[in-house]
């Protein structure tokens, strides 16, 4: 894990950009990590993984609701004659 101060980032941006191609670069300001520098590839991979996890959560919730007797909106409309 690479940690740089905001001042170091400003003074050595090129080096931090190169490092971020291989691993996240955590940026400290006032002694606390405030930001993270990621490569575009790493960012896209993280977004894709988060979307997969979100789909899994919603799918599991839908399965659970169905087991408890809830029905999908289309099935609800059919049951109501709409």
N, C-alpha and C positions, 0 to 999 in steps of 0.2 A: 504494500500500500504506500503510495507516494503522497506526501503532504507538503504543500508549499504555502508560504504566506502570500498575501495579496501583493506585497511589494516584490517578492521574488518572482511571482508570476509576471508582473509588469516588466521586470528587468530581464527575464529569461523566458519570454512567451514561446519562442520557437522550440526551446528544449522541452517545455511543458506540453506543447502540442505533440511533439514526437513521442513523449512518454505516454500520453493519453491514447495513442494508437494501440498500445499493448495493455494498458491498465488505467483505471480511473485515477485522476489526480484530484485530491481533496485540497480545497483552498481555504486557508484560515485567515480570519480577520479578527483582530482583538482577542486572539488566543482561542477562538472557537471555529470549528469547521462551518463555513457558511455556504459553500458551493462545491460542485463537483464538475470537473471537466472530463467529458467522454468523447470518444471517437464517434463519428456518425454511425458506423457499423454497430458499435456496442449499444448505442442509443436505440437503433432500430430493433436489435435483437431483444433488448429489455422491453420495449413497447410490445413487440410481438408476443413475448412470454407473458406479459401482464394481461394482454387480450385473451390469450389461451386460458389463463387462470380465471379470468372473469367469466368466460364462456362456461368453464367447468362449474363455477359457483352457481351461475344461473341455471345450468342444466340440472345440477343436483337439487336446487330449490324447486324446480319444476317437477322433477320426479317425486320429490317428497310431497309436494302439494297434491299430485295426482294420486299417490298412495293414500292420502288423507281424504280423498273424495272430491277434491276440486277438479274442475274440468276446464279445458281450453276455451278461449273466447268463441271460436267457431262452433264447438260442440254446445256451448251455452246457448248460442243463437238458435241452433237446431232444436234444442230441448224447449226453447221458448216459442218456437214457431216463427222466428224472424227471418 
